[in-house]
């Protein structure tokens, strides 16, 4: 942060601290950050392990809001951010490009949902609270965060994460967090069960990597297998699921997410055999 911004930042910080615990906190936080860095969109997601809720949003287009509706319904399970949080993340500032697989922009998930929305760069203030996560995200549409803005975010990160955590404890009851601890594996288990009645355990792992945007090379590195073995697994998976492309695999997964809650041990693909489920669409 350059020197001319420092005095301005401390002046803004006074008002921000006064709003901790109020309904206007996130709006004030977003407005405050917009005065020191360039931001197109911002919002707050709450992840409790079995569902995602949106607490605040700013600057979202109608297309973006449609994407969020799908995201909350279950699309988040394919988000690299959710995969990152499910493994356990520490409170801090993260750039989305550092969380996502190297070939994420080649994934069907990115091309179908992220690219049409226009998200080109993102930072996330992640706050870990009782095995749950508050994610205050900042996004640019069609641009990248400048080096100066990135350095500013890194500099103020400890204060921002502290204020968000303080706000959460003042405003939220413990019931949501305690419920989340009991059900923390519910949705993750449903996703893990995708194809279990048809595929081997290793083939399930390959499918999950594909859906999360891994290329054959990064998939091979992640699972510690050779690229030729990845190719064989792909062939067997497509044969067993009676599909021929990655797009069809993606479609099957989206349709299974639309089924909603099923038992933790049930393969959602089995339910698709007897149900007609419309495909997700942004149109």
N, C-alpha and C positions, 0 to 999 in steps of 0.2 A: 504494500500500500504506500503510495507516494505521500510526502509530507503534507501537501495541501489537503489530503483526504483525512488525515489523522484527527484534526480538530473537529471536522464534520462528523466523523464516525463516532467520537465520544459524545457529541451532542445528541446524535441519533440514539446512541446506546442508552442514554438516560430515559428517554421515552419508552424504549423497548422494554427496559427492566420494569417500568411502571405497569406495563401491560401484561406481565407474566401472571397467569391465572385468570385472565379476562377472556371473553369471547373474541375479542379483536386481536389477540396475540399473534396468530399466524399471519393475518393481514398486515399487521404492523411490521412483523419480521420480514415479510416479502417486500413491502414498501421500502423498508430500511435498506435491504440489500440492493434493491434496484437503484438506489442513489449512490452506490459505490461501485457496482459492477453491472454489466449488461446482462439482462435476463428477459426471456420472452414468456416463459411459463414457469409456474411453480405449484406445488401442492404437497399434501401430507397423506401418506398411506400408513395404516396400522396393520401389521402382520401379527396374528396370534397363533399361527400354526395350522389352524383349521379353516380360516377364512381371512379375507382382506377387506378392510373398509377404508373409504376415503373420508378424511376429516376436513380437508381444506383444498380448494383449487382456485387458480388464478390464471387468466390468459388462455384458457382452453377454447379451441374452435369447436363447432358442432361435430366435425369428424373426430376430433380428439375425444370428445365426450362419449361418442359411440364406442370408441376403442376402450375407454375406461369401463363402460358398462360390460363389455365382453371380458375385460380383464378381471373385474370383480366376480363375474360368474364362474370363473375357473381358468381363464386364459393365463393368469399369473403363474400357473404351474409350469409354463414353458418359458418364463422370464428368467434370464440368467441372474437377475437380482434376487429372485426368490430362491433359486438354487444356492446362491451364495449365502443367504441368510439361514437356510435350512441346515447348513453345516456349522453354524455358530459364528457370528461376527461380533467384533468388538466395537464399542462406540467410537465414532470417528467420521472423518470426511473421506468419501470414496468417489473416484471418477468412474462412470459406468464403463468406459472403454477398458478400464483395468480389470473389471469384473467379468465382462463378457468374453466368450471364446474368441480366438483370433479371427475365425471365419464367420463371425456372427452375422455380418451384413450379407453373407451368401445364403443364410438360412431362410426357409420358407416363412417362419414366424416374422422375421425382420421385413421381408419383402411384402408380406400380406398385410401387416398391421403397423409396424413402426415407420417404414418409409412413407406410406400414404399420409400419416399424421405429420411428418416433416421433422421429427426429432433428429438433430444432428450432433448434439453434444449434451452431456448431463453430468451434474455433480449431485451426490446424495449425502446429506447429513444423517447418518444412521445412529440411533440411540437404542441401546439394549436395555430393556426393562422387564425383569421377571420372566425371562425366556420368550419375551415378545419384542417386537421392534417398531419404533416410530421412524418413518423415513420422510424427511423433508427434502424434496427434490427440486433442483433448479435446472431448467432446460433452455437450450437455444434451438431455434428452428432455422435451418439452412446456414448455420455459421458455427464456428468453434470458439470456445472461451479463449481469450487472449492470455498470453503468458502473465501479464500484469494482473488480470482478474483471477487467474488460477493461484497466483502467489498471495493475493489478497484473501481469497477463501481459505487457503492454508493457514494464514496468519490469524484470522478471526475464528477459525474452527473450534478451538477449545471453549471460547466464550459462547458461541452459538449452540453447541451441543449441551453445554451446562444449562443455558436458559431454557432450551426445549425440554430437558429432563425435569427442571424445576417446574415448568408450566404443567407438564404431564402429571406430576405428583399432586399438584394443587387442584387440578380439574377433574382427574379421572379417579374412579373408585377402584379398589383392589379386586372387585368381583370379576371384571373382564380379564385381568391378568391371571387370576387363580383358575378361572375356567379354561383359559388357554393352556395352562400347564397340564391340566388333565387330558385335553384333547389335542395336544401339540402335534401328534403324528397322524391325525385322521386323514387329511387330504394328501399328505405325502405318501401314506400307505396306499391310498386309492391309485395314485399315479404309479407307484411301484408295481401295482397289480396289473397294469395295462399289458395285456397279452400273455399273462402267466399261464392260462389254460392251453395256450398254443405253442408258445416259445420256450426255449431253454432259458435258464437264468442269465447266461452270457449274452444270449440274443436280446433279452430284455434290456441289459445294460447298453448294448449297442444301439437299440432303439431310442433309449433315453438320451444318449449322447447326440444322436442324429437330430432329435427334436429340439435339443438345446443349442443346435447350431454348430456342432463340431464337424470339421472336415474329416475325410478319411485319415489324413495324416495325424491331425490332433487327436482323433479318436483312438488311433493305434497307440499313440504316446500315452494317452490317459489310461487305457486299459492294459498297457504293456503287452501288446500283441503286434504282429507284423501287418503291414498294409494288405498283403495278400490274404491274410486271415480275415481282415475286415471285409474284404470283397466277398469272401465265401459266406460270411455271416449275413451280409446284405442279401445275397442271392437266396439263402435259405429263408430269411425273414419274409422277403417278398413272395416267395413260393407259398409259405405257410399262411400268409395273410391274403393271398390271392390278389396281389397288387403288382404293379410294374414300375411305379415311380415314387420318389420321395414325396411328391405332392399328395399322392393318394395316402401315404402313411400319415402325413400331417392332417389330412382330412379325417381319417379314422380317429386320430387322437382328439381333434376338436369335437367330433360327434360324441365321443365317450365323455368328454368334459360336460357336455350339455345334459347328460343323464342325471347330473346332480349327485347327491350323496348315495352311495351304495355301501355295503358292508366292507370292512377293511380287507377281507379275504377274497372278495368277489372280483372277477375279471370283468371290467366294463364292456369288453368286446363281446362277451357272451350275451349281454343285454341287447347289443346292437343287432343281433341275429333276428330278434322278434319285434324290433321297434323301428319305426320310420322316424329318423331324427334329421331335421333340416340343418344344412351346413351354415357355419358362421359366415356373415357377410357384412362388409362396411357400407354396402349400397343401400 
